[in-house]
Amino acid sequence: MKYSIYPIKFKPILKERIWGGNKLATVLNKETTSNHIGESWEISDVQGDTSVIINGPLKGMPLSELQAQLGPDLIGKKNFKVFQNKFPILIKFIDAKLDLSIQLHPNDKLAAERHDSFGKTEMWYVMQADKDAQLIIDFNQKMTKEKYLDHLENKTLPGILNFEKVKVGDTFFIEVGRVHAIGAGVLLAEIQQTSDVTYRVYDWDRVDAEGNSRELHNNLALDAIDFNMPDNYRINFRKTKDTSNQMVTCPYFTTNYLELSKPLKKTNTFDSFIIYMCVEGEAQIKTSSFTEFIKKGETILIPACIKDFTIVSNSSKLLEVYV
């Protein structure tokens, strides 16, 4: 590649959803006139939804082509051995004006067998929440397959679900097999495996403008649900300023919380790309030859071959993600 490599920004891929609202435009400044945008895919290598570079000399290049050209220089040597030319995580902002469906995601084994896909382990960081807004995570009682099916058949599933009131900064880790849903009034950042496989089990009996219900996947979901998961989904973490505070670490990604009040020099020792999601304020990312800005609602990718850089900010909150 003839160009020197630099911190990369991508064009958001905006997704209309039946439950979507307008906060991605009004709060995060995404360019859209639709009032039903539910998701902004910030960095995606999902087939059919590949992110495209919008800054610097590589502007216009798809992520898939960048990965093919850079390989380990983009994602790191150890990641390249595992993922080859597939970017391993998907980064989103999500706005739920209405409740999402009750859903879950299959593990790697089921997803590979059924969908030729990765599983979908994910995490959420709440960026804004209306008064009394909630998330649904897991069950509110000890659950069996038989009891679950009885409630599903009788349309009483919400009665056995665990509702969690949320506020800004609340963080949740959603493992595969765990029943969950984002509730109305929540705006959040999501980090997940590169996968678009979701099993929808209950959709509040709603229909679209043509009177059609969305597809449910109850047969597929039944052996993908883990009925015996521990209550380890709410994540508590330190918030020490001007240093990386670990939030979540798992085989698929690590996410740190970074609140800056002054410039911070960083050295990439992870043998991985690093992604920064700006969840508050603004910052500059400076390398020896390139400077790029990010503000609230924006995301930037630092290729693995960039070892030293500085984040310049006197007031910002970032999620720092690597594999």
Helices and strands as residue ranges (DSSP letters): E 13-21, H 23-26, E 37-43, E 45-46, E 49-50, H 63-70, H 72-75, H 77-83, E 89-96, E 102-104, H 108-115, E 122-129, E 134-139, H 145-153, G 157-160, E 161-165, E 171-174, E 180-182, E 186-193, E 199-202, H 218-222, E 234-235, E 245-249, E 254-260, E 264-267, E 274-286, E 291-295, E 299-302, E 308-312, E 316-322
